[in-house]
Amino acid sequence: MPRKTFLLKDIEIPNKFLGDFLRGHLDGDGSIVTYIDQYNTSKNPKYIYKRLYVNFLSASIHHVKWLSEKIEECFNIKGTIQASEGKNSKNPRKNIWKLRYAKKASIKLLKFIYYQTNLPCLSRKRKIAENFLVSIK
């Protein structure tokens, strides 16, 4: 189907397979971002925080809204939806939509996505998740 990325909507997935679907979505059209935030160290040297975000991207706002609702329904985790302009695009219909989860929500979500070892996934993304989850414990 041409231009399916713009037309994608709901996907029929049994809830028991949602973690596996999300892992594939994260590997293909998502990211795990972690960094050290030292922005407020001028106020107090102890204000150093490890930040974590899990992002899912799509050109379809319908798909992103469905994904957000499905994750909230199944895992009771809330994210935020943000629009960012596509590459070289002045056309608002060509936005890229980001479903973003911050630290606590990301940790909870990553536990569902990587619920056991030896699951098929991109090892570089799993390593980011595991390193962060291990450091939280």
Backbone as JSON Lines, residues from 0, in Angstrom:
{"i":0,"aa":"M","n":[0.86,-1.18,0.0],"ca":[0.0,0.0,0.0],"c":[0.9,1.23,0.0]}
{"i":1,"aa":"P","n":[0.74,2.13,-0.96],"ca":[1.55,3.34,-0.97],"c":[1.18,4.27,0.18]}
{"i":2,"aa":"R","n":[2.17,4.97,0.68],"ca":[1.99,5.98,1.73],"c":[1.31,5.43,2.98]}
{"i":3,"aa":"K","n":[1.54,4.14,3.28],"ca":[0.86,3.52,4.43],"c":[1.26,4.17,5.75]}
{"i":4,"aa":"T","n":[2.45,4.73,5.82],"ca":[2.88,5.36,7.06],"c":[1.95,6.5,7.47]}
{"i":5,"aa":"F","n":[1.32,7.15,6.48],"ca":[0.4,8.25,6.79],"c":[-1.01,7.74,7.08]}
{"i":6,"aa":"L","n":[-1.31,6.52,6.66],"ca":[-2.67,5.98,6.77],"c":[-2.84,5.01,7.92]}
{"i":7,"aa":"L","n":[-1.77,4.6,8.55],"ca":[-1.81,3.61,9.62],"c":[-2.71,4.07,10.76]}
{"i":8,"aa":"K","n":[-3.54,3.15,11.25],"ca":[-4.44,3.47,12.37],"c":[-4.3,2.4,13.43]}
{"i":9,"aa":"D","n":[-5.41,1.89,13.91],"ca":[-5.41,0.85,14.93],"c":[-4.87,-0.46,14.34]}
{"i":10,"aa":"I","n":[-4.26,-1.25,15.2],"ca":[-3.8,-2.57,14.81],"c":[-4.42,-3.56,15.8]}
{"i":11,"aa":"E","n":[-5.01,-4.61,15.28],"ca":[-5.63,-5.6,16.16],"c":[-4.55,-6.49,16.74]}
{"i":12,"aa":"I","n":[-4.28,-6.29,18.02],"ca":[-3.26,-7.06,18.73],"c":[-3.86,-7.53,20.05]}
{"i":13,"aa":"P","n":[-3.84,-8.83,20.32],"ca":[-4.28,-9.28,21.65],"c":[-3.38,-8.65,22.72]}
{"i":14,"aa":"N","n":[-3.98,-8.25,23.82],"ca":[-3.23,-7.58,24.88],"c":[-2.02,-8.37,25.35]}
{"i":15,"aa":"K","n":[-2.12,-9.69,25.33],"ca":[-1.0,-10.51,25.83],"c":[0.24,-10.38,24.94]}
{"i":16,"aa":"F","n":[0.09,-9.89,23.71],"ca":[1.22,-9.73,22.81],"c":[1.66,-8.27,22.66]}
{"i":17,"aa":"L","n":[1.07,-7.38,23.43],"ca":[1.38,-5.96,23.28],"c":[2.85,-5.65,23.57]}
{"i":18,"aa":"G","n":[3.42,-6.25,24.59],"ca":[4.84,-6.02,24.9],"c":[5.73,-6.41,23.73]}
{"i":19,"aa":"D","n":[5.42,-7.52,23.08],"ca":[6.2,-7.97,21.93],"c":[6.03,-7.01,20.75]}
{"i":20,"aa":"F","n":[4.8,-6.57,20.51],"ca":[4.55,-5.6,19.45],"c":[5.32,-4.31,19.72]}
{"i":21,"aa":"L","n":[5.28,-3.82,20.95],"ca":[5.96,-2.58,21.31],"c":[7.47,-2.71,21.12]}
{"i":22,"aa":"R","n":[8.01,-3.88,21.43],"ca":[9.45,-4.1,21.25],"c":[9.8,-3.96,19.76]}
{"i":23,"aa":"G","n":[8.98,-4.54,18.88],"ca":[9.22,-4.41,17.45],"c":[9.05,-2.98,16.97]}
{"i":24,"aa":"H","n":[8.04,-2.3,17.5],"ca":[7.79,-0.9,17.13],"c":[8.96,-0.03,17.59]}
{"i":25,"aa":"L","n":[9.43,-0.29,18.79],"ca":[10.57,0.46,19.33],"c":[11.82,0.22,18.48]}
{"i":26,"aa":"D","n":[12.04,-1.02,18.09],"ca":[13.2,-1.34,17.26],"c":[13.12,-0.66,15.9]}
{"i":27,"aa":"G","n":[11.92,-0.58,15.33],"ca":[11.77,-0.02,13.99],"c":[11.59,1.48,13.96]}
{"i":28,"aa":"D","n":[10.66,1.98,14.76],"ca":[10.3,3.41,14.71],"c":[10.27,4.02,16.11]}
{"i":29,"aa":"G","n":[11.28,3.73,16.89],"ca":[11.32,4.28,18.23],"c":[12.75,4.52,18.68]}
{"i":30,"aa":"S","n":[12.84,5.04,19.9],"ca":[14.17,5.29,20.46],"c":[14.1,5.24,21.98]}
{"i":31,"aa":"I","n":[15.23,4.91,22.56],"ca":[15.43,4.99,24.0],"c":[16.54,6.01,24.2]}
{"i":32,"aa":"V","n":[16.22,7.1,24.88],"ca":[17.18,8.19,25.06],"c":[17.5,8.29,26.55]}
{"i":33,"aa":"T","n":[18.77,8.29,26.87],"ca":[19.2,8.48,28.25],"c":[20.41,9.41,28.25]}
{"i":34,"aa":"Y","n":[20.44,10.29,29.23],"ca":[21.56,11.22,29.35],"c":[21.63,11.74,30.78]}
{"i":35,"aa":"I","n":[22.75,12.34,31.1],"ca":[22.97,12.95,32.42],"c":[22.63,14.44,32.31]}
{"i":36,"aa":"D","n":[21.71,14.88,33.14],"ca":[21.27,16.28,33.16],"c":[21.97,16.98,34.32]}
{"i":37,"aa":"Q","n":[22.81,17.95,33.98],"ca":[23.53,18.72,34.99],"c":[23.15,20.19,34.93]}
{"i":38,"aa":"Y","n":[22.01,20.48,34.38],"ca":[21.59,21.85,34.13],"c":[21.57,22.71,35.4]}
{"i":39,"aa":"N","n":[21.11,22.17,36.52],"ca":[20.95,22.97,37.74],"c":[22.09,22.81,38.74]}
{"i":40,"aa":"T","n":[23.24,22.31,38.29],"ca":[24.36,22.13,39.24],"c":[24.9,23.46,39.75]}
{"i":41,"aa":"S","n":[24.6,24.55,39.06],"ca":[25.04,25.86,39.58],"c":[24.28,26.21,40.86]}
{"i":42,"aa":"K","n":[23.06,25.7,40.99],"ca":[22.27,25.92,42.21],"c":[22.7,24.98,43.33]}
{"i":43,"aa":"N","n":[23.01,23.75,42.95],"ca":[23.44,22.76,43.92],"c":[24.2,21.67,43.16]}
{"i":44,"aa":"P","n":[25.44,21.37,43.53],"ca":[26.23,20.37,42.81],"c":[25.6,18.97,42.81]}
{"i":45,"aa":"K","n":[24.67,18.73,43.73],"ca":[24.01,17.42,43.8],"c":[22.85,17.29,42.79]}
{"i":46,"aa":"Y","n":[22.51,18.35,42.1],"ca":[21.4,18.33,41.14],"c":[21.86,17.73,39.81]}
{"i":47,"aa":"I","n":[22.17,16.46,39.87],"ca":[22.57,15.7,38.68],"c":[21.57,14.56,38.55]}
{"i":48,"aa":"Y","n":[20.93,14.49,37.4],"ca":[19.87,13.5,37.21],"c":[20.14,12.68,35.96]}
{"i":49,"aa":"K","n":[19.84,11.41,36.03],"ca":[19.9,10.55,34.86],"c":[18.52,10.57,34.23]}
{"i":50,"aa":"R","n":[18.42,11.07,33.01],"ca":[17.15,11.19,32.29],"c":[16.95,9.98,31.39]}
{"i":51,"aa":"L","n":[15.69,9.62,31.2],"ca":[15.32,8.51,30.34],"c":[14.02,8.84,29.63]}
{"i":52,"aa":"Y","n":[13.99,8.61,28.34],"ca":[12.77,8.76,27.54],"c":[12.65,7.57,26.61]}
{"i":53,"aa":"V","n":[11.44,7.07,26.45],"ca":[11.13,6.08,25.42],"c":[10.18,6.76,24.45]}
{"i":54,"aa":"N","n":[10.52,6.72,23.17],"ca":[9.75,7.39,22.13],"c":[9.3,6.41,21.06]}
{"i":55,"aa":"F","n":[8.07,6.58,20.6],"ca":[7.55,5.86,19.44],"c":[7.17,6.91,18.41]}
{"i":56,"aa":"L","n":[7.58,6.72,17.17],"ca":[7.34,7.7,16.11],"c":[6.42,7.14,15.04]}
{"i":57,"aa":"S","n":[5.64,8.03,14.44],"ca":[4.8,7.66,13.31],"c":[4.38,8.93,12.57]}
{"i":58,"aa":"A","n":[4.13,8.78,11.28],"ca":[3.59,9.89,10.5],"c":[2.07,9.94,10.63]}
{"i":59,"aa":"S","n":[1.49,8.96,11.28],"ca":[0.03,8.89,11.44],"c":[-0.38,9.26,12.87]}
{"i":60,"aa":"I","n":[-1.06,10.38,13.02],"ca":[-1.55,10.79,14.34],"c":[-2.56,9.77,14.85]}
{"i":61,"aa":"H","n":[-3.32,9.16,13.96],"ca":[-4.31,8.16,14.38],"c":[-3.61,6.96,15.04]}
{"i":62,"aa":"H","n":[-2.51,6.53,14.44],"ca":[-1.77,5.4,15.0],"c":[-1.17,5.76,16.36]}
{"i":63,"aa":"V","n":[-0.61,6.95,16.47],"ca":[0.02,7.37,17.73],"c":[-1.03,7.48,18.83]}
{"i":64,"aa":"K","n":[-2.2,8.02,18.52],"ca":[-3.27,8.1,19.52],"c":[-3.73,6.71,19.94]}
{"i":65,"aa":"W","n":[-3.89,5.82,18.98],"ca":[-4.28,4.44,19.3],"c":[-3.22,3.8,20.2]}
{"i":66,"aa":"L","n":[-1.95,3.96,19.84],"ca":[-0.87,3.36,20.61],"c":[-0.86,3.88,22.04]}
{"i":67,"aa":"S","n":[-1.04,5.18,22.21],"ca":[-1.1,5.79,23.53],"c":[-2.25,5.21,24.36]}
{"i":68,"aa":"E","n":[-3.41,5.11,23.75],"ca":[-4.59,4.58,24.45],"c":[-4.4,3.1,24.81]}
{"i":69,"aa":"K","n":[-3.81,2.34,23.91],"ca":[-3.59,0.9,24.14],"c":[-2.6,0.68,25.29]}
{"i":70,"aa":"I","n":[-1.54,1.45,25.32],"ca":[-0.55,1.33,26.4],"c":[-1.17,1.73,27.73]}
{"i":71,"aa":"E","n":[-1.95,2.8,27.72],"ca":[-2.6,3.22,28.97],"c":[-3.6,2.18,29.44]}
{"i":72,"aa":"E","n":[-4.37,1.62,28.52],"ca":[-5.38,0.6,28.86],"c":[-4.73,-0.66,29.44]}
{"i":73,"aa":"C","n":[-3.66,-1.14,28.81],"ca":[-3.04,-2.4,29.21],"c":[-2.07,-2.28,30.37]}
{"i":74,"aa":"F","n":[-1.32,-1.19,30.43],"ca":[-0.24,-1.08,31.4],"c":[-0.43,0.07,32.39]}
{"i":75,"aa":"N","n":[-1.48,0.87,32.21],"ca":[-1.74,2.02,33.07],"c":[-0.55,2.99,33.1]}
{"i":76,"aa":"I","n":[-0.04,3.26,31.89],"ca":[1.09,4.16,31.73],"c":[0.66,5.27,30.78]}
{"i":77,"aa":"K","n":[0.9,6.52,31.18],"ca":[0.53,7.66,30.34],"c":[1.77,8.28,29.7]}
{"i":78,"aa":"G","n":[1.62,8.62,28.43],"ca":[2.67,9.31,27.71],"c":[2.14,10.62,27.16]}
{"i":79,"aa":"T","n":[2.99,11.34,26.47],"ca":[2.58,12.59,25.83],"c":[2.79,12.47,24.33]}
{"i":80,"aa":"I","n":[1.92,13.13,23.57],"ca":[2.04,13.13,22.12],"c":[2.54,14.5,21.69]}
{"i":81,"aa":"Q","n":[3.58,14.49,20.88],"ca":[4.19,15.73,20.4],"c":[4.3,15.67,18.89]}
{"i":82,"aa":"A","n":[4.15,16.81,18.24],"ca":[4.33,16.9,16.8],"c":[5.67,17.54,16.5]}
{"i":83,"aa":"S","n":[6.34,17.0,15.5],"ca":[7.55,17.65,15.03],"c":[7.49,17.65,13.51]}
{"i":84,"aa":"E","n":[7.92,18.73,12.94],"ca":[7.83,18.87,11.49],"c":[8.75,17.87,10.82]}
{"i":85,"aa":"G","n":[8.25,17.23,9.77],"ca":[9.04,16.28,9.01],"c":[10.19,16.98,8.29]}
{"i":86,"aa":"K","n":[11.1,16.19,7.77],"ca":[12.27,16.73,7.06],"c":[11.84,17.63,5.91]}
{"i":87,"aa":"N","n":[12.4,18.81,5.86],"ca":[12.17,19.76,4.76],"c":[10.7,19.98,4.47]}
{"i":88,"aa":"S","n":[9.88,19.96,5.5],"ca":[8.44,20.05,5.27],"c":[7.86,21.33,5.87]}
{"i":89,"aa":"K","n":[7.13,22.05,5.05],"ca":[6.35,23.2,5.53],"c":[4.87,22.82,5.59]}
{"i":90,"aa":"N","n":[4.57,21.59,5.25],"ca":[3.19,21.1,5.21],"c":[2.85,20.43,6.54]}
{"i":91,"aa":"P","n":[1.87,20.94,7.29],"ca":[1.55,20.35,8.6],"c":[1.04,18.91,8.49]}
{"i":92,"aa":"R","n":[0.58,18.49,7.33],"ca":[0.13,17.11,7.17],"c":[1.3,16.15,7.11]}
{"i":93,"aa":"K","n":[2.5,16.67,7.04],"ca":[3.68,15.81,6.98],"c":[4.44,15.81,8.31]}
{"i":94,"aa":"N","n":[3.73,16.09,9.38],"ca":[4.36,16.03,10.7],"c":[4.75,14.6,11.05]}
{"i":95,"aa":"I","n":[5.75,14.49,11.87],"ca":[6.1,13.22,12.49],"c":[5.58,13.32,13.92]}
{"i":96,"aa":"W","n":[4.84,12.32,14.35],"ca":[4.24,12.34,15.68],"c":[5.06,11.46,16.61]}
{"i":97,"aa":"K","n":[5.29,11.97,17.81],"ca":[6.1,11.26,18.8],"c":[5.25,11.0,20.03]}
{"i":98,"aa":"L","n":[5.19,9.73,20.41],"ca":[4.59,9.34,21.69],"c":[5.76,9.15,22.63]}
{"i":99,"aa":"R","n":[5.81,9.97,23.69],"ca":[6.98,10.0,24.57],"c":[6.6,9.63,25.99]}
{"i":100,"aa":"Y","n":[7.46,8.79,26.59],"ca":[7.33,8.41,28.0],"c":[8.58,8.86,28.73]}
{"i":101,"aa":"A","n":[8.38,9.52,29.88],"ca":[9.51,10.01,30.66],"c":[9.94,8.95,31.68]}
{"i":102,"aa":"K","n":[10.82,9.3,32.57],"ca":[11.57,8.36,33.4],"c":[10.77,7.24,34.05]}
{"i":103,"aa":"K","n":[9.87,7.56,34.98],"ca":[9.15,6.51,35.7],"c":[8.28,5.69,34.76]}
{"i":104,"aa":"A","n":[7.59,6.36,33.85],"ca":[6.75,5.66,32.88],"c":[7.63,4.81,31.95]}
{"i":105,"aa":"S","n":[8.79,5.33,31.57],"ca":[9.7,4.58,30.69],"c":[10.2,3.31,31.36]}
{"i":106,"aa":"I","n":[10.55,3.41,32.62],"ca":[11.03,2.24,33.35],"c":[9.95,1.17,33.39]}
{"i":107,"aa":"K","n":[8.75,1.58,33.73],"ca":[7.63,0.64,33.79],"c":[7.39,0.01,32.42]}
{"i":108,"aa":"L","n":[7.39,0.83,31.38],"ca":[7.15,0.35,30.03],"c":[8.25,-0.6,29.57]}
{"i":109,"aa":"L","n":[9.49,-0.25,29.84],"ca":[10.61,-1.11,29.43],"c":[10.57,-2.47,30.11]}
{"i":110,"aa":"K","n":[10.06,-2.53,31.32],"ca":[9.9,-3.82,32.0],"c":[8.9,-4.71,31.27]}
{"i":111,"aa":"F","n":[7.86,-4.12,30.68],"ca":[6.9,-4.89,29.91],"c":[7.47,-5.29,28.55]}
{"i":112,"aa":"I","n":[8.25,-4.42,27.95],"ca":[8.81,-4.68,26.63],"c":[9.89,-5.75,26.68]}
{"i":113,"aa":"Y","n":[10.77,-5.67,27.68],"ca":[11.86,-6.63,27.84],"c":[11.57,-7.51,29.06]}
{"i":114,"aa":"Y","n":[10.48,-8.25,28.99],"ca":[9.99,-9.01,30.13],"c":[10.79,-10.28,30.43]}
{"i":115,"aa":"Q","n":[11.65,-10.7,29.52],"ca":[12.54,-11.83,29.78],"c":[13.75,-11.72,28.86]}
{"i":116,"aa":"T","n":[14.78,-12.51,29.18],"ca":[16.0,-12.49,28.36],"c":[15.77,-13.29,27.08]}
{"i":117,"aa":"N","n":[16.64,-13.11,26.14],"ca":[16.64,-13.84,24.87],"c":[15.4,-13.6,24.01]}
{"i":118,"aa":"L","n":[14.78,-12.44,24.15],"ca":[13.68,-12.07,23.26],"c":[14.27,-11.48,21.98]}
{"i":119,"aa":"P","n":[13.63,-11.7,20.83],"ca":[14.15,-11.08,19.6],"c":[14.03,-9.56,19.69]}
{"i":120,"aa":"C","n":[15.12,-8.87,19.43],"ca":[15.14,-7.4,19.49],"c":[16.47,-6.9,18.98]}
{"i":121,"aa":"L","n":[16.55,-5.6,18.79],"ca":[17.84,-4.98,18.47],"c":[18.66,-4.9,19.75]}
{"i":122,"aa":"S","n":[19.81,-5.53,19.72],"ca":[20.63,-5.61,20.94],"c":[21.09,-4.24,21.42]}
{"i":123,"aa":"R","n":[21.34,-3.29,20.5],"ca":[21.81,-1.97,20.92],"c":[20.74,-1.22,21.72]}
{"i":124,"aa":"K","n":[19.47,-1.4,21.38],"ca":[18.41,-0.74,22.14],"c":[18.17,-1.46,23.46]}
{"i":125,"aa":"R","n":[18.22,-2.78,23.42],"ca":[18.04,-3.54,24.66],"c":[19.15,-3.2,25.65]}
{"i":126,"aa":"K","n":[20.37,-3.04,25.16],"ca":[21.5,-2.72,26.04],"c":[21.27,-1.38,26.74]}
{"i":127,"aa":"I","n":[20.77,-0.39,26.02],"ca":[20.47,0.91,26.64],"c":[19.44,0.72,27.75]}
{"i":128,"aa":"A","n":[18.39,-0.04,27.45],"ca":[17.33,-0.28,28.44],"c":[17.88,-1.02,29.65]}
{"i":129,"aa":"E","n":[18.62,-2.1,29.42],"ca":[19.14,-2.91,30.53],"c":[20.1,-2.12,31.39]}
{"i":130,"aa":"N","n":[20.99,-1.36,30.77],"ca":[21.95,-0.56,31.54],"c":[21.22,0.42,32.43]}
{"i":131,"aa":"F","n":[20.18,1.02,31.91],"ca":[19.45,1.99,32.7],"c":[18.65,1.3,33.8]}
{"i":132,"aa":"L","n":[17.99,0.21,33.47],"ca":[17.18,-0.49,34.48],"c":[18.05,-1.06,35.58]}
{"i":133,"aa":"V","n":[19.22,-1.55,35.24],"ca":[20.14,-2.08,36.26],"c":[20.59,-0.95,37.19]}
{"i":134,"aa":"S","n":[20.87,0.23,36.62],"ca":[21.36,1.34,37.46],"c":[20.28,1.87,38.38]}
{"i":135,"aa":"I","n":[19.01,1.63,38.07],"ca":[17.91,2.11,38.91],"c":[17.74,1.24,40.14]}
{"i":136,"aa":"K","n":[18.02,-0.07,40.0],"ca":[17.76,-1.02,41.09],"c":[18.53,-0.74,42.34]}
